[in-house]
């Protein structure tokens, strides 16, 4: 199975890490972090596990969300 990871960022902050299975390890290097530890290791599993990640975008009243959904669906993500 191909591993797929979707990282959702809003306001310059990682909001969610999604994957199509739980057997992934994610490390984020944050150059904007002014502390001595800019490397952040994710929890042991992604925030969301979903085979078809386009299904995470469901707000039909939001045209941007629907565009994201359509794009992800088109690329089979």
C-alpha positions as CSV (number, residue, x, y, z in Angstrom):
1,X,0.0,0.0,0.0
2,X,1.3,3.4,-0.9
3,X,1.6,5.7,2.1
4,X,-0.2,9.0,1.8
5,X,0.1,11.8,4.2
6,X,-2.0,15.0,4.2
7,X,-0.8,17.9,6.4
8,X,-3.3,20.7,7.0
9,X,-1.8,24.1,7.8
10,X,-3.8,27.2,8.8
11,X,-2.3,30.5,10.0
12,X,1.2,29.0,9.6
13,X,0.4,26.3,12.2
14,X,0.0,22.6,11.5
15,X,-3.6,21.8,12.4
16,X,-3.8,18.1,11.5
17,X,-1.7,15.3,10.2
18,X,-3.7,12.7,8.3
19,X,-2.5,9.4,6.8
20,X,-4.1,6.5,5.0
21,X,-2.7,4.1,7.7
22,X,-1.2,4.3,11.1
23,X,2.2,2.9,10.4
24,X,4.0,6.2,9.7
25,X,6.4,8.3,11.6
26,X,6.3,12.1,11.1
27,X,8.9,14.6,12.1
28,X,8.4,18.4,11.6
29,X,11.4,20.7,11.5
30,X,10.1,24.2,12.4
31,X,12.6,26.9,11.5
32,X,10.2,29.5,13.0
33,X,10.5,27.9,16.5
34,X,12.8,30.1,18.5
35,X,13.4,27.5,21.2
36,X,16.5,25.2,21.3
37,X,14.4,22.3,19.9
38,X,13.0,23.0,16.4
39,X,12.5,19.3,15.7
40,X,9.0,18.0,16.7
41,X,8.2,14.3,16.5
42,X,4.6,13.5,16.0
43,X,2.5,11.3,18.2
44,X,2.8,7.6,17.5
45,X,-0.2,7.7,15.1
46,X,-1.6,10.5,12.8
47,X,-4.4,12.7,14.1
48,X,-6.7,11.2,11.5
49,X,-6.5,7.9,9.6
50,X,-8.6,7.8,6.4
51,X,-8.1,5.7,3.3
52,X,-9.7,8.4,1.0
53,X,-8.6,11.7,2.5
54,X,-10.9,13.7,0.2
55,X,-13.7,12.5,2.4
56,X,-12.4,14.7,5.3
57,X,-13.7,17.8,3.4
58,X,-17.5,17.8,3.8
59,X,-18.7,21.5,4.2
60,X,-20.7,21.9,1.0
61,X,-21.3,25.6,1.9
62,X,-17.6,26.4,1.7
63,X,-16.4,26.6,-2.0
64,X,-12.7,26.4,-1.0
65,X,-13.3,23.2,0.9
66,X,-15.2,21.7,-2.0
67,X,-12.4,22.7,-4.4
68,X,-9.9,20.9,-2.1
69,X,-12.2,17.9,-1.9
70,X,-12.5,17.8,-5.7
71,X,-8.8,18.1,-6.3
72,X,-7.9,15.4,-3.8
73,X,-10.6,13.1,-5.3
74,X,-9.2,13.8,-8.8
75,X,-5.7,12.8,-7.8
76,X,-7.1,9.8,-5.9
77,X,-5.8,11.0,-2.6
